[in-house]
Amino acid sequence: MKKIICPTDFSEAANNAIEYAAKLAQKLNIELEILHVQLVSAANPISSGIEACEYITPTSKVLEKMCVDIRKTFSIPCNHSIETTSKTLEKAITGKSDENNLIIMGTNGTDDLYQYFFGTNSHHVIEKSKCPVLVIPEGVTYGTIKKIIFAWDYGHESKTSFFQLNDLFKANDVEITFLHVSKEKNPVSDDVFRALKEDVHSYFGYKENIAFDRIYSESTGTFPDKIDEYMNDVKADLLTITFYDRGALRNIFHGTIAKGLSEIAGYPLLVLHV
């Protein structure tokens, strides 16, 4: 991981995410880039170079002041960029998502009916990103990451996401619980749970700070609801899930979990991509 990209619309949720991103960038000793996207449309045109300059210049000054304050406070490299585009917001943001970056986005959940049906901006970014996305709910401030829950249904591809946790392991003295999520307890889910343990141990070795647990949706509740209930019970600092970029059926399943959790989570949500 080399850079954190933090989009801002200057809202309270975005400002909170910037502060979180700055503190995490300091912990990881990496660069922070603050990104502002100005969407151009028939309803909001910037038709001439003069009009564009009139908008971009004051906005750039505000962003540069943010960066100056961050450099002084956190002693990290910080810069800003402005994208003026007719693309959708999520396309403009995920255009910055190369594999060595981390996108951190603030969210206030589903704050209107349109977002409830069509998904929050953060979820659209999760779907299209090529790099991990960390969603920070408004009001959640940065604290030392000590306890991570990695919710996993044992998709075989998830093993490729283990290496993406290495930066967090290196920067923090963390305890991680691999949480197996299944519909019901039966011999098959027992076998999958054992296989999960074997795969984790084969990658990370046998460590005291690695634990395992399991939950079942059974006939009541959804996977996001069950995971959220578990997170609130154990009071972990970070929830990690995997979003699969291949296979329509898997995208439906994991997209539903990612969308549901991005709307209800009251804690940082890290989405890894495989």
ABEGO torsion letter per residue (X at the ends): XABBBBBBAGBAAAAAAAAAAAAAAAAAGBBBBBBBBBBBBAABBBABAAAAAAAAAAAAAAAAAAAAAAAAAAGBBBBBBBBBBABBAAAAAAAABBAABBBBBBBAEBABAAAAAAEBAAAAAAAABABBBBBBBBGBBBBBBABBBBBBAGBAAAAAAAAAAAAAAAABBBBBBBBBBBABBBAAAAAAAAAAAAAAAAAAEBBAABBBBBBBAEABEBAAAAAAAAAAAAGBABBBBBBBABEAAAAAAAAAAAAAAAAABABBBBBBBX
